[in-house]
Amino acid sequence: MILPYFTAGGLRIDYLITADQQVHLQEMGGNAIYSAVGARTWTPEVGILSRVGENYPQQWLEQLQRARMRTDGVVRVPGQHDMRTFYAYPDLETRVDTDPQQHFARLGLSPPAELADYVDSTPGQDEEDWTPLAIRPGDVPASYRAARAALLCPQGWASHRALSAALCEQGVIVLLDLGERYIKSVPLEQVLCMLRYVHTLLPSEQELETLLGPADPLWAAQRLTEAGPALIVIKMGSRGSFLYSRTGGRGWRIPAYPVQVVDVTGAGDAYCGGFMVGYEETRDPILAACYGAISASFVLEGFGALYALRHTRAEAEARLAHLRKAVEQW
């Protein structure tokens, strides 16, 4: 079977304090998984492209395979490598990925020994040189090369720059979620130059502000499409998303699908995965944004990287019918 989609990003070992102050240690995580789950809501199979150390649990890769997420593109790098992510959520709209000692102390707990030397969730992502876990174009296996679309999740500058160019030149539709760390250090001109390889850019509001400064979403989207992308999707958390299409110069607001939120981890990644499948299936960017919002809604309702896979495409279609009626022109 030809693999139509894959996501490229991190496979991580998560340490979380959720907004309801529940502690979860050594959980399966990473933006490559959550985005693949968002895609799997709509498609029978999706691939993952990533690099992991010898210390990444083999049983997790086997779980992904059973969930029909292909791991042909997961490269084992010799040695032990840092794949830790710590997130604390003071509330459902705020995420912190530093100083675990402070957040465990707030709950009257000692941090786990594994986090003793932890700094942040994105080590090395602002470096121009290749780090051991940075994905290379050569990591793309032959089984992925006929893919119609690929989502590049937040990762290091070297990976985004090289993968976006290589995949675009192969005729793959490239969707890109910016790396929050490198946009603070890489000159704006270099980031804009990379965007000529990107079909759809999917930044968060915070990433957009880091990149361009405080700006009206419409102006910011118009500025970014001048660099190359046909579509800009700005993720706005509980307020939904803003979609801008260079064709016709129009924008729309897509509301979030209303759910009882349990955990927000990975919801933005799942949105991007759903959008990828929605656009490739329909070529309708508004409908694709609704696909993304539905994928995110399933992730928000429970805890764990694979929680959303309990929902069927039929359930997703039912939510889609409701949400598409709520889209508004900006």
Buried (B, 14 or more C-beta within 10 A) or exposed (E): EEBBBBBBBBBBBBBBBBBEEEBBBEBBBBBBBBBBBBBBBBBEBBBBBBBBBEEBEEEBBEBBBEBEBBBBBBBEBEEEBBBBBBBBBEEBEEBBBBBBEEBBEEEEEEBBEBBEEBBBBBBBBBBEEBBEBBBBBEBBBEBBEEBBBBBBBBBBBBBBBBBBBBBBEBEBBBBBBBBBBBBEEBEEEEBBEBBEBBBBBBBBBEBBEBBBEEEEBBEBBBBBBEBBBBBBBBBBBEEBBBBBBBEEEBBBBBBBBEBEBBBBBBBBBBBBBBBBBBBBBEEEBBBBBBBBBBBBBBBBBBBBBBBBBEBEEEEBEEBBEEBBEBBEEE
